[in-house]
Amino acid sequence: MQIPYVERFNVVKQILRYVMGTKDLVLKYDKLPSFVLLGFSDSNYGGDKDDKKSTSTYIFSIGLGAISWDSKN
């Protein structure tokens, strides 16, 4: 890397642009009578019959709102 400072600076600028563009977005959760954290996960190892790829998925939620999720092949 001949100019690492410039490359890192450009990444920081991109992150700041993203933050500025999303600063008005919020997650809103209604007040619940009790705090309920739920988590679900599922995995299928070698489930694809053609290429033997695995799939894994998870989701976590508080009340009715999802707070984290992911799915990977």
N, C-alpha and C positions, 0 to 999 in steps of 0.2 A: 504494500500500500504506500504509494508515494505521497498522497495527501490525505491522511486519515482524519485530520481535523475537519476538513471541508465535508467529507462524507458523513461524519458524525453530526456536524452542524446541520446538514440537510435533513437527517433523520429527526433531530430535535425539532426543527421547523415543521416537519410533517406532523409530528405528534402534537405540537402546539396548535396547528391549524385544525386538527381533528377535535381537540378539546374545546377550542373556541366555537366550532360549528355545532357541538353537541351540549353546550353548557346549559341550554334551556330544556333539555330532555331529562325527565325524572321518572323514577319508578315509584308508584304510589301504592301503599298497602293500607287497607282499611284497618281500623282498630278492632282487634279480635278479643273475645272474652278470655281466651287462653292462647298461649304461644304454642303453635304446632309446627314442628319442622319435620318434613317428610323427605325421604330419599329412596329412589328406586334405581336399580341397575340391571342390565341384562347383557350377557355375553354369549356369542356363538362362535366357538373356536373351530376353524376349518369348515364352516357351514356351507360355503359356496361350493357346489359340486364340481364346477368347472376349474376354478383356479385355487380352491382350498383357502381362500382368504377368510379372516376372522372379522367379526363385527362386535363392537362393544358400545354401549350406550348408558348414560346416566342422566338423572334429573333430580334436582333438589328444589323443594318449594316450602314457602311459609304461607300457611293458609291456602288461598286460591291462586297465589302468584308464584310463578317459577323464578328462582333466583340464580340458578346455575344449571346448565345442561350441555351435553356434548354427545356426538355420535361419530365413531371412527370406523372405517373399513380397513 
